[in-house]
Amino acid sequence: MLYKMIDLFAGCGGLEDGFLQSGRYEDIAAVEWLQPQVRTLVHRLKTKWKIEDAEDRVMCFDIQREEELYYGWSDDSTFHHEKYFQMVSIADIKQDLTVTEKGLIIL
């Protein structure tokens, strides 16, 4: 069984790389607020780890905006790039985790 993980403050994904290399973890989401790092992480997940839906898994968002993180947001010209922008919330991601909550690791 793979443990599911969410990488908060993901940067370019170096820590996530280590977890994926172990073969024991499944990346289900990552949050980073700097666009260059988001682009690098998406590229790494797609090319190195063959994760086709990397754009859907990586959120370009300032995690300190808690209300919007929990309940979703609709637009933010400061922190999003249209290619990576999506209306999503942690509550949306959590729905996928309820069955395997014991296997969830939040970095």
JOWO-V326441 format. One record per pair of residues at least 12 apart in sequence whose ideal C-beta (glycine too) atoms are under 10 Angstrom apart, sorted by the first residue. I is the first residue (numbers start at 1). J is the second residue. Records with the same first field share a line. If there is no record, write none. Layout:
I=J ; J
//
This chain:
1=24 ; 26 ; 100 ; 102 ; 103
2=23 ; 24 ; 25 ; 26 ; 27 ; 28 ; 100 ; 103
3=19 ; 22 ; 24 ; 25 ; 26 ; 100 ; 102 ; 103 ; 104 ; 105
4=25 ; 26 ; 27 ; 28 ; 29 ; 93 ; 96 ; 97 ; 100 ; 101 ; 102 ; 103 ; 104 ; 105 ; 106
5=19 ; 20 ; 24 ; 25 ; 26 ; 27 ; 28 ; 29 ; 30 ; 103 ; 104 ; 105 ; 106 ; 107
6=27 ; 28 ; 29 ; 30 ; 31 ; 57 ; 59 ; 90 ; 93 ; 94 ; 97 ; 104 ; 105 ; 106 ; 107
7=19 ; 25 ; 27 ; 28 ; 29 ; 30 ; 31 ; 32 ; 41 ; 57 ; 58 ; 105 ; 106 ; 107
8=29 ; 30 ; 31 ; 32 ; 59 ; 63 ; 69 ; 90 ; 106 ; 107
9=30 ; 31 ; 32 ; 33 ; 37 ; 63 ; 107
10=27 ; 29 ; 30 ; 31 ; 32 ; 33 ; 34 ; 37 ; 38 ; 40 ; 41 ; 58 ; 59 ; 63 ; 107
11=30 ; 32 ; 34 ; 37 ; 38 ; 40 ; 41
12=32 ; 34 ; 36 ; 37 ; 38 ; 39 ; 40 ; 41 ; 43 ; 44
13=27 ; 30 ; 32 ; 37 ; 38 ; 40 ; 41 ; 42 ; 43 ; 44 ; 45 ; 48 ; 49 ; 54 ; 58
14=41 ; 44
15=30 ; 107
16=30 ; 41 ; 44 ; 45 ; 49 ; 58 ; 107
17=41 ; 44 ; 45 ; 48 ; 49
19=105 ; 107
20=44 ; 45 ; 48 ; 49 ; 51
21=48 ; 49
24=105
25=103 ; 105 ; 107
26=51 ; 100 ; 103 ; 105
27=41 ; 45 ; 49 ; 51 ; 54 ; 57 ; 58 ; 107
28=57 ; 93 ; 96 ; 97 ; 100 ; 104
29=56 ; 57 ; 58 ; 59 ; 88 ; 90 ; 92 ; 93 ; 96 ; 97 ; 106
30=42 ; 45 ; 54 ; 57 ; 58 ; 59 ; 60 ; 107
31=58 ; 59 ; 60 ; 61 ; 62 ; 63 ; 69 ; 90 ; 93 ; 107
32=58 ; 59 ; 60 ; 61 ; 62 ; 63 ; 79 ; 84
33=59 ; 60 ; 61 ; 62 ; 63 ; 64 ; 65 ; 78 ; 79 ; 80
34=60 ; 62 ; 79
35=60 ; 79 ; 80 ; 81 ; 83 ; 84
36=81
37=58 ; 60
38=55 ; 58 ; 59 ; 60 ; 61 ; 79 ; 80 ; 81 ; 83 ; 84
39=58 ; 60 ; 81 ; 83 ; 84
40=58
41=54 ; 57 ; 58 ; 60 ; 84
42=54 ; 55 ; 56 ; 57 ; 58 ; 60 ; 83 ; 84
44=58
45=57 ; 58
54=84
55=83 ; 84 ; 85 ; 86
56=84 ; 86 ; 88
57=86 ; 93
58=84 ; 86
59=79 ; 80 ; 84 ; 85 ; 86 ; 88 ; 89 ; 90 ; 93
60=76 ; 79 ; 80 ; 81 ; 83 ; 84 ; 85 ; 86
61=73 ; 76 ; 79 ; 80 ; 84 ; 85 ; 86 ; 88 ; 89
62=76 ; 78 ; 79
63=90
65=79
66=90
67=89
68=89
69=88 ; 89 ; 90 ; 91
70=89 ; 90 ; 91 ; 94
71=89 ; 90 ; 91 ; 92
72=86 ; 87 ; 88 ; 89 ; 90 ; 91 ; 92
73=85 ; 86 ; 87 ; 88 ; 89
74=87
75=87
90=106
//
